[in-house]
Amino acid sequence: MYTVHQTKTNLSKLLRKVANGEEVIIARGKEPVARIVPFSKRPKKRVPGSLKGRIHIHPSFFDPMTKEELALWGIE
């Protein structure tokens, strides 16, 4: 963890660390306020169906909501 002052003084060094895959936490006093992480040039490719068999939706999920449930959502 680095203070704001340490970060300003050592920014190039910290950016090299981040470029090498490390994560840098910046704190104001002892309170962490920011995190510098490596920039990913390509977002992870989505794989359709990768959760197949891992997620189960109960059939009652598709039942109409009761008036009480609708009221909880602010719908009358």
Secondary structure in CASP SS format (residue, H / E / C, confidence):
PFRMAT SS
TARGET T0000
AUTHOR 0000-0000-0000
METHOD secondary structure of the structure
MODEL  1
M C 1.00
Y E 1.00
T E 1.00
V H 1.00
H H 1.00
Q H 1.00
T H 1.00
K H 1.00
T H 1.00
N C 1.00
L H 1.00
S H 1.00
K H 1.00
L H 1.00
L H 1.00
R H 1.00
K H 1.00
V H 1.00
A H 1.00
N C 1.00
G C 1.00
E C 1.00
E C 1.00
V E 1.00
I E 1.00
I E 1.00
A E 1.00
R E 1.00
G C 1.00
K C 1.00
E E 1.00
P E 1.00
V E 1.00
A E 1.00
R E 1.00
I E 1.00
V C 1.00
P C 1.00
F C 1.00
S C 1.00
K C 1.00
R C 1.00
P C 1.00
K C 1.00
K C 1.00
R C 1.00
V C 1.00
P C 1.00
G C 1.00
S C 1.00
L C 1.00
K C 1.00
G C 1.00
R C 1.00
I C 1.00
H C 1.00
I C 1.00
H C 1.00
P H 1.00
S H 1.00
F H 1.00
F H 1.00
D C 1.00
P C 1.00
M C 1.00
T C 1.00
K H 1.00
E H 1.00
E H 1.00
L H 1.00
A H 1.00
L H 1.00
W C 1.00
G C 1.00
I C 1.00
E C 1.00
END
